[in-house]
């Protein structure tokens, strides 16, 4: 699963005391410690953050994010990661990490680092139930506090590559059409509906459908090509409709289909108060909720369908074909869902 870091360059906060998102400073008693960029002792990159204690017997390094740069730790498998080293013979290995939210609430965890001067990798899962003591708003982490105690009055520790991370799903786009089997291209890649693609988050893609008899998209748009941008974890289906005239002003379209064992069939459908028709068919109706009754080979079905102005409401019925004795036909059971602004209603067995 892809991982994203904050900052985008995971070493950015270890290369300067004043990165774009915030700033480092020494905590504890004023004047009892100091913090600076160490260009000699470093794990990666050009430098690391070094914090010294002059007299207190403990060291506190703090990194505060500017307003508007707070971190949302509610993302999937969010962690705070860093490389840590303690000065040999002067530190006792006892450490604390604390997080403050924008309101000043805090959580903390104790941890250990060997006082040998060697770099150790640290990764702390974020969020409730991850071993933290205290309560904060996990969507607004503002300050990171790192504490280490000394055997003697003075000592040092180093921090390198401090950063947040989380996992995310690549956005998924399904290109569908009614009827299916229509040719399309997405940024030059050809296919036939239905087709599903993993996209780069926040990148714009161009979807071009076969233009012959193209009517509109599920959201009422007639743009062809259509521009699509999806964010992390987003799943979207876009549906191109063919041979359906967009509804006139003040109307919506009811589009009815019927299937038996996955094959499309002609079923008798009554739109109560409107009329009786044979699938597939489409009607331009006033926005309202209608009762739709269907029948195929003696099997009755019924479902409500809401028609919205300027949109297409698709209603699909699922039946079982009559089979000769001895053949076991397993009914195809579909789901109810919403595709963009097109309402898709599929009768459940």
Secondary structure as GFF3:
##gff-version 3
##sequence-region A 1 349
A	DSSP	beta_strand	2	6	.	.	.	ID=ss1
A	DSSP	three_ten_helix	12	14	.	.	.	ID=ss2
A	DSSP	beta_strand	22	26	.	.	.	ID=ss3
A	DSSP	beta_strand	33	38	.	.	.	ID=ss4
A	DSSP	beta_strand	48	53	.	.	.	ID=ss5
A	DSSP	beta_strand	58	65	.	.	.	ID=ss6
A	DSSP	beta_strand	79	86	.	.	.	ID=ss7
A	DSSP	beta_strand	91	101	.	.	.	ID=ss8
A	DSSP	beta_strand	106	112	.	.	.	ID=ss9
A	DSSP	beta_strand	120	125	.	.	.	ID=ss10
A	DSSP	beta_strand	133	134	.	.	.	ID=ss11
A	DSSP	beta_strand	141	150	.	.	.	ID=ss12
A	DSSP	beta_strand	155	168	.	.	.	ID=ss13
A	DSSP	beta_strand	172	178	.	.	.	ID=ss14
A	DSSP	beta_strand	183	186	.	.	.	ID=ss15
A	DSSP	beta_strand	189	192	.	.	.	ID=ss16
A	DSSP	beta_strand	195	198	.	.	.	ID=ss17
A	DSSP	beta_strand	204	209	.	.	.	ID=ss18
A	DSSP	beta_strand	214	217	.	.	.	ID=ss19
A	DSSP	beta_strand	226	229	.	.	.	ID=ss20
A	DSSP	beta_strand	235	242	.	.	.	ID=ss21
A	DSSP	beta_strand	251	260	.	.	.	ID=ss22
A	DSSP	beta_strand	263	264	.	.	.	ID=ss23
A	DSSP	beta_strand	268	271	.	.	.	ID=ss24
A	DSSP	beta_strand	275	278	.	.	.	ID=ss25
A	DSSP	beta_strand	281	286	.	.	.	ID=ss26
A	DSSP	beta_strand	288	296	.	.	.	ID=ss27
A	DSSP	beta_strand	299	307	.	.	.	ID=ss28
A	DSSP	beta_strand	312	319	.	.	.	ID=ss29
A	DSSP	beta_strand	337	339	.	.	.	ID=ss30
A	DSSP	beta_strand	342	346	.	.	.	ID=ss31
###
